[in-house]
Amino acid sequence: MTPSPTASTPLDLSDIVPFADLIRECEKKGIATKGQLTWWARYRHENGLTSSGALVEKRANPRSKRPMLFVVRPRFIDWLANGHQAAA
């Protein structure tokens, strides 16, 4: 039996984009500025972006100091639409 896709799982790879692509798209559509998005990403552990699965960290090398950031679009949209904790 094949599991049915849910809101918490991406349907395919087109649902996952690099964070930089999301920044360009959001600025183009007037949804959020680069500053707002980087602020949310900086506090991703506090504001629920990581726990919701909307923002995923991946290190190309285990010794890398900074992870690559990817956005799971359906989860990000849900996080944005349903409110989030304000970063302190």
N, C-alpha and C positions, 0 to 999 in steps of 0.2 A: 504494500500500500504506500503510495506517495504522499508525504505530508503536504497539506495545503498551505500555501503562503499566508502569512499573517502580517499585520502591520509592523511587527517587530523584526521581520526578516526581509532583507532586500529581495526583490523579484529577480533582478539580474544585475550584471556589472554596470549597466547604464545608470543605476541608482546610486552608484558610488563615484564621487568625483574628488579630485584634489582640492584642498581648501582654497588654493589660489584661484581655481576656476569658479568656485562659489563666490569669492569676493568680486571678481569681474562681473559675473552675472547679476549679483545683487545690486552693485553700483549702477550697472546699465539700466536695470529695471526700477531703480530708486527705492529698493526695499530697505537697504541698510548701507552705511558707508564702510570703507575699509577699516577705519578706526573703531567703529562699533563691533564689527565682526572679529577683529583681532583682540579687542577687549574681552568679548565673550569667550574666544578661544583661550586666552591667557588664563581665565578663571573657569575653565571647562570642568574641573573637578568639583568646584563649589556650586556652580549654577545648574548642574544637571546635564550638560551636554554629553559628558562621558558616560554617566550612568544610564542615560536614555539610549545610548548607542548611536546618537546623532553625529558625534565626532569620534573618529577612530585614530589612534596613534599607532604608527608602525616604524620601527627602527630598521634602516637598511643594514646597519651594522650594530651589534650589541654594544659596542663602545661609543656609538654616536651620542653626543650630548643632547641634540635636538631630534625629536621624532618627526617623521613625515606625518602630516595631518590629512585625513580623508573625511569627507562628509557623506553620510548616507541620507540622501535627499528626503525620502518619506519620513524618516525619523526626525530630521532637522525641521521640516515643515510642521510636524506634530509638536515638537518642542517649542517652536516659535508661536504657533497658533494657540497652544494651550497654556501659555504663560510659563515663566521660569523664575527661579529665585534671583533676586538682584545681587550682584557681586558687591561685597562689602569692601 
